[in-house]
Amino acid sequence: MMQERINELLNLIDTQLAMETSDPVTESYKARNLASYAQALKTLLEIKRNTEDRNERL
């Protein structure tokens, strides 16, 4: 389940990076999306790492 969410975020990031933009409004939208996706990905990876660390200690 966690890996599926991570993969979905990676796909969303890939989609945004592949999007060619020529106007500032779309570029701003793209930048905001990328920042949001990157933050969500960072959070999920931290949760995954912490869960794995906790499971190793048990």
MODELLER restraints for C-alpha pairs under 7 A, 6 or more apart:
rsr = mdl.restraints
at = mdl.atoms
rsr.add(forms.Gaussian(group=physical.xy_distance, feature=features.Distance(at['CA:6:A'], at['CA:41:A']), mean=6.35, stdev=0.5))
rsr.add(forms.Gaussian(group=physical.xy_distance, feature=features.Distance(at['CA:6:A'], at['CA:44:A']), mean=6.85, stdev=0.5))
rsr.add(forms.Gaussian(group=physical.xy_distance, feature=features.Distance(at['CA:9:A'], at['CA:37:A']), mean=6.23, stdev=0.5))
rsr.add(forms.Gaussian(group=physical.xy_distance, feature=features.Distance(at['CA:9:A'], at['CA:41:A']), mean=6.40, stdev=0.5))
rsr.add(forms.Gaussian(group=physical.xy_distance, feature=features.Distance(at['CA:13:A'], at['CA:34:A']), mean=6.18, stdev=0.5))
rsr.add(forms.Gaussian(group=physical.xy_distance, feature=features.Distance(at['CA:13:A'], at['CA:37:A']), mean=6.53, stdev=0.5))
rsr.add(forms.Gaussian(group=physical.xy_distance, feature=features.Distance(at['CA:16:A'], at['CA:30:A']), mean=6.24, stdev=0.5))
rsr.add(forms.Gaussian(group=physical.xy_distance, feature=features.Distance(at['CA:16:A'], at['CA:34:A']), mean=6.80, stdev=0.5))
rsr.add(forms.Gaussian(group=physical.xy_distance, feature=features.Distance(at['CA:21:A'], at['CA:27:A']), mean=5.89, stdev=0.5))
